[in-house]
Amino acid sequence: MRILAVDTTTPSGSVAVLEDDHLLAETAVESPSTHSSRLLAAIDLLLGSLHWDIREVDGYAVTPGPGSFTGIRIGLSTVKSFAFASGKPIASVSSLQALAWKLREGPAGLAAPVLDAKKGEIYAALFELRGNRLKETIPQGAYAPERFLSLIPAGRVVSFIGNGIDLFRTKIQDRFKEKARFSERSPFIAHEVGLLGRDILKKGKGVASLGLEPLYFRKSQAEERHQR
C-alpha cells in the first residue's frame, strides 16, 4: 500500500511517502511561514524523486488537528482535493496520537504529547504505550497546563513530547521529579501519521474526501470575534 502522509498542524510541517510500513521519502521544515507556500512543492518533490504519479498513491493520511487553525485548513484542503479527484480513502490521525507514537520504541509507560495552543493553554492527552497499541487515558483536548498535570497519576514515569513542554517544564519537574522524561525526538510527525494511517486504511476505516473533518478543541479567533 502506497501512502502519502501530510502534517501541517504546527510550524514543524512534514510530508512523507510510505510503502506499507517502509518510509521511502520525507521532507520536514521548521518555519514560521505558511505551509501553503511549500506544501505542494514538497509533495511534487517526493513523488518525483520516486518516479510516482499521484494516481499511484493508494491512500492518504493527514492530521486534522489539534494545532494551528490555518495549518489544519491547508493540510486538509490539499489532501481532500487529491482524494476527491482520485476516489482514494483518507486516514485521519490526530497530531497528539502521532507525537505519542514517536515514543513507541522506548520502554512501555505513559506518553504525554503536548502542543502550544496559545492563550496560556495546551493541547494535550495522555496515552499508555502497550507494545503496538496506544491507549488514551486522558482525553485529547485543550487544557490549562496545571489542570492537565493534575490529571496525570502520580508515581508513574511519564514521557513528555511536543512544542508545548517549554511552557511549563518547571511545573512538570516540580510535580513529577525524577519520574518526568523529556523526549529529544524531532517534532516532525508525517512518518508516524503515515504508519498509524496505514493501519486505519488496512482496516477499511478510511473516509472519503467529504467525510474528513478538522479536529478543533476550541473556537478560532475569528469565531470568537464574530460572537462578541
C-alpha positions as CSV (number, residue, x, y, z in Angstrom):
1,M,0.0,0.0,0.0
2,R,1.4,3.4,-1.1
3,I,0.5,6.2,1.3
4,L,1.1,10.0,1.1
5,A,1.1,11.4,4.7
6,V,0.8,15.1,5.5
7,D,1.1,17.2,8.6
8,T,0.7,21.0,8.7
9,T,-0.7,21.5,12.2
10,T,2.3,23.3,13.6
11,P,5.3,25.2,12.2
12,S,7.1,21.8,12.1
13,G,5.4,20.7,8.9
14,S,6.3,17.5,7.2
15,V,5.3,15.2,4.3
16,A,6.1,11.5,4.0
17,V,5.7,8.8,1.4
18,L,5.4,5.2,2.6
19,E,5.0,1.8,1.0
20,D,3.4,-0.4,3.6
21,D,5.4,0.3,6.8
22,H,8.5,1.5,5.0
23,L,9.4,5.2,4.8
24,L,10.6,5.9,1.3
25,A,10.9,9.7,1.3
26,E,10.2,12.6,3.7
27,T,10.5,16.4,3.8
28,A,10.5,18.3,7.1
29,V,10.8,22.0,7.6
30,E,10.6,24.2,10.8
31,S,9.4,27.6,9.6
32,P,7.0,30.3,10.7
33,S,5.9,30.9,7.1
34,T,2.6,29.4,5.9
35,H,2.5,25.9,4.7
36,S,0.6,27.0,1.6
37,S,3.8,28.3,0.1
38,R,5.6,25.0,0.2
39,L,3.3,22.0,0.7
40,L,2.5,21.2,-3.0
41,A,6.2,21.7,-3.9
42,A,7.2,19.2,-1.2
43,I,4.7,16.7,-2.5
44,D,5.9,17.1,-6.0
45,L,9.5,16.7,-4.9
46,L,8.8,13.5,-3.1
47,L,6.7,11.8,-5.7
48,G,9.0,13.0,-8.5
49,S,12.1,11.5,-6.7
50,L,10.3,8.2,-6.5
51,H,9.0,8.5,-10.1
52,W,5.5,8.1,-8.9
53,D,2.4,9.7,-10.3
54,I,-0.1,11.0,-7.7
55,R,-2.6,8.5,-9.2
56,E,-0.3,5.6,-8.0
57,V,-1.0,6.6,-4.3
58,D,-3.4,4.1,-2.7
59,G,-4.5,6.3,0.2
60,Y,-3.8,9.4,2.2
61,A,-3.1,10.1,5.9
62,V,-3.4,13.6,7.3
63,T,-3.5,15.3,10.7
64,P,-6.9,17.1,11.2
65,G,-5.6,18.7,14.4
66,P,-5.2,19.9,17.0
67,G,-2.9,22.7,16.1
68,S,-2.9,25.9,14.1
69,F,-6.3,26.6,12.6
70,T,-4.7,27.9,9.4
71,G,-2.3,25.0,9.2
72,I,-5.1,22.5,9.7
73,R,-7.1,24.0,6.8
74,I,-4.2,24.0,4.4
75,G,-3.4,20.3,5.1
76,L,-7.0,19.1,4.9
77,S,-7.9,21.1,1.8
78,T,-4.9,19.7,-0.1
79,V,-5.5,16.1,0.9
80,K,-9.2,16.4,0.3
81,S,-8.7,17.7,-3.2
82,F,-6.4,14.8,-4.0
83,A,-8.8,12.2,-2.5
84,F,-11.8,13.8,-4.3
85,A,-10.1,13.6,-7.7
86,S,-8.8,10.1,-7.2
87,G,-11.6,8.5,-5.1
88,K,-8.9,7.2,-2.7
89,P,-9.6,7.0,1.1
90,I,-8.1,9.2,3.8
91,A,-6.9,8.2,7.2
92,S,-7.4,10.9,9.9
93,V,-4.7,10.8,12.6
94,S,-4.5,13.4,15.3
95,S,-1.3,15.2,15.9
96,L,-1.3,14.2,19.5
97,Q,-1.5,10.5,18.6
98,A,1.3,10.8,16.1
99,L,3.5,12.6,18.7
100,A,2.9,9.8,21.2
101,W,3.7,7.2,18.6
102,K,7.2,8.6,18.2
103,L,7.9,7.1,21.7
104,R,6.8,3.6,20.7
105,E,10.3,2.2,20.7
106,G,11.0,3.2,24.2
107,P,10.0,1.4,27.4
108,A,6.3,0.8,28.0
109,G,4.7,3.5,30.0
110,L,2.9,6.8,29.8
111,A,3.3,9.3,27.0
112,A,2.1,12.9,27.2
113,P,2.1,14.7,23.9
114,V,1.8,18.5,24.5
115,L,1.3,21.3,21.9
116,D,1.3,25.0,22.4
117,A,-2.4,26.1,22.0
118,K,-1.6,29.8,22.7
119,K,-3.5,31.9,25.2
120,G,-1.8,30.1,28.0
121,E,-3.3,26.7,27.1
122,I,-2.0,23.5,25.7
123,Y,-3.4,20.8,23.5
124,A,-2.6,17.6,25.3
125,A,-3.5,14.0,26.1
126,L,-2.1,11.0,28.0
127,F,-1.6,7.7,26.3
128,E,-0.4,4.4,27.7
129,L,2.1,2.7,25.4
130,R,1.5,-1.1,25.3
131,G,3.5,-2.7,22.5
132,N,2.0,-1.7,19.3
133,R,-1.0,0.0,20.9
134,L,-1.9,3.4,22.2
135,K,-4.5,3.5,24.9
136,E,-5.9,7.0,25.6
137,T,-6.2,7.5,29.3
138,I,-6.7,11.3,29.5
139,P,-8.8,12.6,26.6
140,Q,-7.4,14.8,23.9
141,G,-8.3,18.4,24.5
142,A,-7.4,22.0,25.3
143,Y,-6.2,22.3,28.9
144,A,-4.7,24.8,31.3
145,P,-1.3,23.3,32.0
146,E,-1.9,23.0,35.7
147,R,-5.2,21.2,35.1
148,F,-3.6,18.7,32.7
149,L,-0.8,17.9,35.1
150,S,-3.3,17.4,37.9
151,L,-5.0,14.6,35.9
152,I,-1.8,12.6,35.4
153,P,-1.5,9.8,38.0
154,A,1.4,10.2,40.5
155,G,4.1,7.7,40.9
156,R,4.4,6.7,37.2
157,V,7.2,7.6,34.8
158,V,5.8,10.0,32.2
159,S,7.5,10.9,28.9
160,F,6.6,14.4,27.6
161,I,6.9,15.3,24.0
162,G,5.9,18.3,21.8
163,N,6.4,22.1,21.5
164,G,4.2,22.9,24.5
165,I,6.7,21.4,27.0
166,D,8.7,24.5,27.5
167,L,5.6,26.5,28.5
168,F,5.6,24.6,31.9
169,R,8.7,22.5,32.1
170,T,9.5,23.7,35.6
171,K,6.0,22.8,36.8
172,I,6.4,19.3,35.3
173,Q,9.7,18.9,37.1
174,D,8.3,20.2,40.4
175,R,5.4,17.8,40.2
176,F,7.0,14.6,38.9
177,K,10.6,15.0,39.9
178,E,12.7,12.1,38.6
179,K,9.6,10.5,37.1
180,A,9.5,13.1,34.3
181,R,11.1,12.3,31.0
182,F,11.5,14.9,28.2
183,S,11.8,13.5,24.7
184,E,14.5,14.7,22.4
185,R,12.7,13.3,19.4
186,S,12.1,15.7,16.5
187,P,8.7,17.5,16.2
188,F,8.1,16.2,12.7
189,I,5.3,13.6,12.6
190,A,4.4,12.8,8.9
191,H,6.1,9.4,9.2
192,E,4.1,8.5,12.3
193,V,0.9,9.8,10.7
194,G,1.6,7.5,7.7
195,L,2.2,4.5,10.0
196,L,-0.9,5.0,12.0
197,G,-2.8,5.9,8.9
198,R,-1.8,2.7,7.2
199,D,-3.4,0.6,9.9
200,I,-6.6,2.6,9.6
201,L,-6.7,2.2,5.8
202,K,-5.9,-1.5,6.0
203,K,-8.9,-2.0,8.3
204,G,-11.1,-0.2,5.7
205,K,-11.8,2.7,8.1
206,G,-10.6,5.5,5.8
207,V,-13.0,8.2,4.9
208,A,-13.9,9.8,1.6
209,S,-13.0,13.4,0.9
210,L,-16.3,14.8,2.0
211,G,-16.1,12.8,5.3
212,L,-12.9,14.4,6.5
213,E,-13.4,16.8,9.4
214,P,-11.0,19.1,11.3
215,L,-10.3,18.4,14.9
216,Y,-10.7,21.6,16.9
217,F,-10.9,21.8,20.6
218,R,-11.9,25.4,20.8
219,K,-13.1,28.3,18.6
220,S,-10.8,30.2,16.3
221,Q,-10.0,33.8,17.0
222,A,-12.2,34.8,14.0
223,E,-15.2,32.8,15.5
224,E,-14.6,34.4,18.9
225,R,-14.6,37.9,17.4
226,H,-17.8,37.2,15.5
227,Q,-19.6,36.2,18.7
228,R,-18.7,39.3,20.6
